[in-house]
Amino acid sequence: MERDKLRYSVSRTNIFVKLSAILMAMSAFFRLIGYWGFWANKDTAFIYTQISLPVLCNVLFIIIVLYMGKRLFSLTFIPVLLGVVFFIIKALGFDSIIHTILCILLYLLVAMLYTGTVFGVIRTKWLLVPLFGLPFLYHILVEDRNTLLANENAMSLAEWLPEISVLCIMLALLFITFAMKKRDFSKPAVEPDEQEIIDILMQNEEPAENGETEEKHEQADGKNQ
């Protein structure tokens, strides 16, 4: 097997693929609803980078995993990289410079590990589990704790809906990791339907070959006589 031919694929019938697509759709929904009515108070740059860009990433990811996941799953690196751009721009607005730097480093790590994994450079997918799982747990247990417990420091609805959108993205990427299956592209894949056709043709050819063999034997016997 050639090292650079190993890729990952996903099946749209896989439960984790379905959950991932649903979560990405929910992410787009919560982001649009979260900023609905507030767009008039946002500048053009915010609308493009914090609303349109992440929703575009959601839609692209859904299309790729559902309709191109079997052969072109590696294309999901496009919405993931665009998502990294969205998160980096979002991090630039944090109050703490340390928090901003740490988040940007995490997002760059996501870009490198995810891209390297889907293109077979990194030979295991399991590094993606803590990469997506740990930040999700951090958001739930630390950043969103007050909101989930309905404390006095809880987020407002306008802040909470975009946060749910982010949580959906993290969980969707975690689920798609479990759906990823290694596939060897060094050999052309034969689909089940194509294999059935090949088997039928082979079966139809065998009687003809046997008949020709018997005819040759009869002709040989006639000459000997």
MOJO-V720287 format. One record per residue. N is the residue number from 1. RES is the residue in one small letter. OMEGA is omega in whole degrees, 0 to 359 (* if undefined). Layout:
<<N RES OMEGA> <N RES OMEGA>>
This chain:
<<1 m 178> <2 e 186> <3 r 184> <4 d 181> <5 k 182> <6 l 178> <7 r 175> <8 y 175> <9 s 176> <10 v 178> <11 s 182> <12 r 178> <13 t 180> <14 n 184> <15 i 180> <16 f 176> <17 v 179> <18 k 179> <19 l 179> <20 s 179> <21 a 179> <22 i 180> <23 l 177> <24 m 177> <25 a 178> <26 m 178> <27 s 178> <28 a 181> <29 f 182> <30 f 179> <31 r 180> <32 l 179> <33 i 182> <34 g 181> <35 y 181> <36 w 181> <37 g 179> <38 f 184> <39 w 183> <40 a 181> <41 n 182> <42 k 178> <43 d 185> <44 t 181> <45 a 179> <46 f 180> <47 i 181> <48 y 189> <49 t 185> <50 q 177> <51 i 184> <52 s 183> <53 l 179> <54 p 178> <55 v 175> <56 l 178> <57 c 178> <58 n 184> <59 v 179> <60 l 181> <61 f 180> <62 i 182> <63 i 184> <64 i 184> <65 v 182> <66 l 187> <67 y 179> <68 m 187> <69 g 184> <70 k 184> <71 r 187> <72 l 180> <73 f 181> <74 s 178> <75 l 177> <76 t 177> <77 f 181> <78 i 178> <79 p 179> <80 v 178> <81 l 176> <82 l 176> <83 g 176> <84 v 176> <85 v 178> <86 f 183> <87 f 178> <88 i 178> <89 i 178> <90 k 182> <91 a 180> <92 l 179> <93 g 179> <94 f 180> <95 d 183> <96 s 179> <97 i 178> <98 i 178> <99 h 179> <100 t 182> <101 i 181> <102 l 180> <103 c 179> <104 i 177> <105 l 178> <106 l 182> <107 y 177> <108 l 177> <109 l 177> <110 v 180> <111 a 183> <112 m 183> <113 l 181> <114 y 180> <115 t 179> <116 g 181> <117 t 184> <118 v 177> <119 f 173> <120 g 178> <121 v 173> <122 i 192> <123 r 176> <124 t 179> <125 k 191> <126 w 173> <127 l 181> <128 l 182> <129 v 176> <130 p 181> <131 l 179> <132 f 184> <133 g 183> <134 l 176> <135 p 177> <136 f 179> <137 l 179> <138 y 179> <139 h 183> <140 i 188> <141 l 185> <142 v 187> <143 e 184> <144 d 185> <145 r 182> <146 n 180> <147 t 180> <148 l 179> <149 l 179> <150 a 177> <151 n 182> <152 e 178> <153 n 181> <154 a 179> <155 m 171> <156 s 180> <157 l 180> <158 a 177> <159 e 186> <160 w 181> <161 l 175> <162 p 177> <163 e 175> <164 i 178> <165 s 179> <166 v 179> <167 l 179> <168 c 178> <169 i 180> <170 m 182> <171 l 178> <172 a 179> <173 l 176> <174 l 181> <175 f 182> <176 i 176> <177 t 180> <178 f 181> <179 a 185> <180 m 179> <181 k 179> <182 k 180> <183 r 182> <184 d 180> <185 f 178> <186 s 177> <187 k 180> <188 p 180> <189 a 177> <190 v 181> <191 e 180> <192 p 180> <193 d 179> <194 e 180> <195 q 178> <196 e 179> <197 i 179> <198 i 180> <199 d 180> <200 i 179> <201 l 179> <202 m 179> <203 q 180> <204 n 181> <205 e 184> <206 e 179> <207 p 180> <208 a 180> <209 e 178> <210 n 179> <211 g 179> <212 e 180> <213 t 179> <214 e 180> <215 e 179> <216 k 179> <217 h 180> <218 e 178> <219 q 180> <220 a 179> <221 d 179> <222 g 178> <223 k 180> <224 n 179> <225 q *>>
